[in-house]
Amino acid sequence: MKRVRSRVLIPAGTVVLLVAAGFSALQDELLMKLYRGIDLFGKVYKEVATNYVDEIDPDKFMKAGINGMLKTLDPYTIYIDDRDHGEIDLVTTGKYGGVGITVGIRDGAITVVGLMEGFSAAKYGLRIGDRLVAIDSVSLAGKSFDEVRGLVRGEPGSEVRMTIEREGESGPLEFVLLREEIPVRNVSYAGMVEEGIGYIRLERFSRTAGEDVRQALKGLLDRGTVRGIVLDLRNNPGGLLDMAVEVASKFLPESSLVVSTRGRRADSERRYRTTGKPLAPELPLAVLVDRGTASASEIVAGAIQDLDRGVIVGSRTFGKGLIQTIIRVSETTSLKITTGRYYTPSGRSIQEIDYFHRKDNGEVRILPDSLRREFRTIHNRSVYEAGGIRPDTLVEPPAQSALAAALMDKAMFFKFANRYALTHSMLEPGFTVTPELYREFKAFVHSRGFTLKEEARQRLEDVKQAAGKAGYGKDVLDHIQRLEQLIEREQERAFERHEEEVKRLLALEIIGRIAGERQQIVASLKDDPQLAVAVNLVKGRRMYNQILSGTGR
């Protein structure tokens, strides 16, 4: 027996040595390819930068080369220069130096679209709708959104001078504001949507997300009897992985597996478990998701689903199952690089797009439903890999009409609310858009030259142009003109067909402008079909229990 064992052990040892030698050879070959690639890139960079017919900015040229390489990978692997580090710091620290405004593009102008109460901009009199013209005497004409944001933000305690234009004012106004440390709000609202049913809207996973959810949940529990919780992760793009684990820890049993990550190497797997005792270990829980739910928010939803801790309600999530790591490459630049995939507790990856096995033409691949593997929750329910998190109860959001989309695109709700706020400082309880106010809004819209470019109108315009080029007779062109008139009348009727939808959006914009974001959120929850289903599930335990047991899906 000893002789047999010795003969078995020797070949086994030989295999280990051969594998190690093979691995070493592969590493050497990779290093040689890297050195050759670096040498080639350097030579091309030097030759073009010094000999190209026009003068080239070496820094911009180098950045273009780096970005070109990274574009062959995935959209999350990016080069970050000093200008872009502010957004990374915002997520990783949970705060930034600013004046408490949110800016956006309205009619091509950089416009104040939000104000934070208690901070410099609101205290010194800036208003939503103000158009930014210059910052510290630097004109904003032609500046990108990111450049403007960089000018607004800075060290807390420093001053910033803003020149703005305001509707109703004959000339520009100047404000000298003090930059302050602005905390990132992860939880935008927490409250009771019905007696005994708590609601938490979590909008991101920055450094303070876990504590923000803890405080919000504790505040709800301290109010008295709570019979269920709705966690709203809709349009939450994600953030820090460890904050996803912290948020999940508030609901899942202690030491539960939340997520595991694996990278390129076989020994790279890491497993993340809940820490501490949950605040709401047994309360019925519904999690709202949609196509804007991504990354860290999918980790939370996936863990709650796989561990059968709550029901997922809404529409399918985005499907981002990749992990990024930020690596400093110089004093002022970093590389955000995809270093692994994450897996929910059942072992599935929810990544939608396969960036790493492209088609011959370079297009990315999406795994068809028929090839997606099945996994099991702890109660033996079926869940599937790829394609994001699929809700336990599918509730698609109401389709938006072309009229509403066009009114939003042209900022008509925004502009009318600004004008309305000039003459109304308060709103009556239960504010709604009356027929008289709706007529006023329609008159305002028409006075601004608004036209609805519906698909039928656009296609008829194409037919008209084609008929003209083809030299069709007057009879054909007359018929097209009559159709144009009919479509024009139908456009006017669109305000009647979609009256309730337009009234609701207009009311929300006015409420937000005068009563603030919190009241705007409260008003929006009253006509939310996805929330209504979630509330009914956590209230009525029978269907809730059937779904989680696998008998009611």
Buried (B, 14 or more C-beta within 10 A) or exposed (E): EEEEEEEEEEEEEEEEEEEEEEEEEEEEEEEEEEEEEEEEBEEEBEEEBEEEEEEBEEEEBBBEBBEEEBEEEBEBBBBBEEEBBBBEBBBEBBBBBBBBBBBEEBEEBBBBBEBBEEBBBBBBEBBBBBBBBBBEEEEBEEBEEEBBBBBBBBEBEEEBEBBBBBEEEEEEBEBEBBBBEBBBBBBBBBBEBBEBBBBBBBBBBBBBBBBBBBEBBEBBBEEEEBBBBBBBBBBBBBBBBBBBBBBBBBBBEEEBBBBBBBBEEEEEEEEBBBBEEBBBEEBBBBBBBBBBBBBBBBBBBBBBBBBBBBBBBBBBBBBBBBBBEBEEEEEEBBBBBBBBBBBBBBBBBBBBBBBEEEEEEEEBEEBEEEEBEEBBBEEEBEBBBBBBBBBBBEBEEEEEBBBBEBBBEBBBBBBBBBBBBEEBEEBEEEBBBEEEBBEBBBEBBEEEEBEBEBEBBEEBBEBBEEBEEEEBEEEBEEEBEEBEEEBEEBBEEBBEEBBEBBBBBBBBBBBBBBBEBBBBBBBBBEBBEBBBBBBBBBBEEEBBBEBBEBEBE
